[in-house]
Amino acid sequence: MRELPHPADITVGMAIRQKRLLAKMSQGELGDHIGVSFQQIQKYERGTNRVSVSALVDIALALETDVRRFFDEVSQGNGVEMDDRAFLMTRDTVALARAFSQIPNTRLRQKILEMVKAASLLGEDGGPGLLRATAE
């Protein structure tokens, strides 16, 4: 029987993915930097394969980050649910966050945030969505 990945391995893998996406680097490019295949990077990011210390140091160097950053959430016992963290690390959400943070006008950022929150309450057909129906 196959064992499930340890939560710490999953958390470190998600941190690798987050840093890689923020660096605008593909799995293949990161793999090339550290001398492994993109499939190996996928396994690290999913927590399927544990990352050795030497590989983690190489990853940190390739992503120009401090190796300790990969352990921030592990040491905090993170209260974020796995599904929430997986969502936060998609290309779209990283791009959205990057673009949003570039808007210099605070009032405009607040209006955009209100619009996005309102849009999230709509169903696919533009009518009330699941969140709105359950909130009422």
N, C-alpha and C positions, 0 to 999 in steps of 0.2 A: 504494500500500500504506500502510495506517495504522500510524503509529509507536506503540509501547507507551509508556505514561507513564514518565517518569523516576522512579527510586526515591525521589529527594528529594521530588518532587511527591506521590507516594503517602504518604510518611511525614508530610509536612506536612498532607495531607488527613486522615489518620488522627488526627493530633493535634487538628485542628479538630473532628472527630467526637467524640473523647473529651471534649474540653472542653465541647462542646455538650450531650452527654448528661449530664455531671456537673452542668451548669447547669439541667438539666431543661427544655431548650428544643427545640422542634421545628425541622425544617429550614425550614419556612415562617416561623416566628417569627424565626429568625436572618436569613432572607432579607429579611423586612420591615424589620428593624433596619438592614440595610446597603443596602437598595434593589435587591435582585435577587430572582429567583424561587427557589422551593424546588428546582427542577430544577438551577439553577446551583449551589446549595449542595451538592446531590448530586454534581455533577461535580467540585467542589472536593474533597469528601471522598474521592472515588474516585481523585483524581489525574488524571482525564480532562482537566480544564481547569486550567491553571496559575492560581494566585491572584496577582493583582498586589499590590505592596507596599501600595498605598492600601487595597485591599480587605482585606488581612490586618490592617492597623491597625484598620479599621472592625470586623472580626470580633473582634479582641482587645478592643476597647472594649465591644462588645455582650456579650461573654462575661466581661467584667470580669477579664481576665487580661493578663499582660505578653506583648507580641508575641513576645518572645524564647523563650517557652515552646514555641512551635510548631516551633522548630528544635533543641530539646534532643536528640531522638533522631537527627536528621540529623548533628549535630556529633559525636555519640558513635559513629557508625557502627553503631548498634544491632545487637545480636546476636539479637534476637527474630525468629522466622520470621513471614512475612506472615500465614499462617493463624492463628498464635497471637495476633497483635495484633488481627486481625479479630474473633476470638472474645472477646478481652478488652474489646471495645468494643460489645457488644450491650447492649440495654436490661436484659436479665435479669442479666447479670454486673455491670453498674454498680449496679443495685438491690441485688443480693446483697452486693456489696462495701460499699455504703453502710450497709445494715442490719447486716452483720457487724461493721463498725467501730464501731457504736453500742452493741454489747454490752459492758458495763463489766467483767464477770467474765472474767478471763483464762482460768481453768480451763474455764469453760463454752465460751468460744471455741475452745479446744483440742479439746474433746469434739465440738463441732459440726464442726470441720475433719476430725477422724478419721471421723465419720459420713459426711461428704460424700465423702471419699476412698474409703471402703468402698462407698458407693453407686455411685461411678463405675466400680467393677469389675464390677458386675452387668449382665447383658444385659437386653434389654427384657422378657423373660419372667421376670426375677428370678434366672435361673441365671447361671453364669459368663459374663462378657462377653469381648470381644476382648482387652482389656487383660490380664485375668487369664489367659486361655488362652495368650497370648504370653509372659507373665511366668514361667510355670511351665516 
